[in-house]
Amino acid sequence: IKNWDQPIIYQSEVGILGILTTQFQGVWHFLMQAKAEPGNPNIVQLAPTVQATESNYTQVHKGRAPLYLEYFLNHAKSNILVDQLQTGQGARFFKKKNRNMIVEVKQEIKSHDLFCWLTLWQLKKLLTVDNVVNVEARSVLACIPNKKTFSVSTPGMAKRENSGHFISNNDLSASVGKAGNVDKNMDRVIGWIDKMKKR
């Protein structure tokens, strides 16, 4: 058809799509959420650690704050590795933006039942299966720079007491990768931009 009319939602807020990451035995793991949403064909899909609009995380509607939100707002508890503004669903939302974040935590954190730690290698395998990793998680994972240390993966599962839920690599014999050399100048530039965003 030549043209059509449709409603479009004006949402001027900036939401957070954030994934927590940490290293277990030298292997990067990412905390993913099993999120049930009514429009999903298989109901539950893997989502970012935090997937929330500004109204959600500021509790405008008196709802409960998302789990792990503090690591994305209080940077004394975490180290920001990726922080980018990206547009979302432009066919439905007018100029909607999200902060796509990957945040490193050094201390041990409690893992809840609907969350599990996955390696990047496992996530890449799951991305090849229909309707498993939701579009918001894909959007955040797509922001990982190619040269980041995240590319390192080793076989087996890191085990640490009370460290939370893991998905084992035993059934997914992981290949060992090596991190490439990082361009120091580019890291400085990105670091400076991150500081400006925080300010």
Disulfide bonds with the S-S distance in Angstrom:
none
